[in-house]
Amino acid sequence: METVETEKRQGKTLSEEELNKIRFVTFMHIYFASAYKMNKQAAYFYLKKYGGWDYLTENWWALHIDNPDHVVEELYEICYRNGGLR
């Protein structure tokens, strides 16, 4: 909370696009963890290690209009192509 209050005092706020990106990436991270019965931390490290996190954060604007189940499948395929488990 301290950093949010500090940013407000300094006149810094997140744009609506940045907030939407954070919301979507957070939602998909938890959705991915649930789909593969992983805890949130394990899902984050898995996505980060095998390129899924970068794919998600770089393409969120296109992915957010897709069905979450399809996005999870895409993340799985990206990770598999980069050495993730089948």
Residue pairs with C-beta under 8 A, 6 or more apart in sequence:
7 13
14 22
20 64
21 57
21 60
21 61
24 60
24 63
24 64
25 56
25 57
25 60
27 68
28 56
28 63
28 68
28 71
28 72
28 75
29 40
29 43
29 44
29 47
29 56
30 40
30 43
31 68
31 71
31 72
32 38
32 43
32 47
32 52
32 72
32 75
33 39
33 40
33 42
33 43
35 69
35 72
36 43
36 76
38 46
44 53
46 52
46 79
46 84
47 53
47 56
47 75
47 79
49 84
50 78
50 79
50 80
50 82
50 83
50 84
51 78
51 79
51 81
51 82
52 75
52 76
52 78
52 79
52 84
55 74
55 75
55 78
56 63
56 71
56 75
63 71
63 74
76 84
80 86
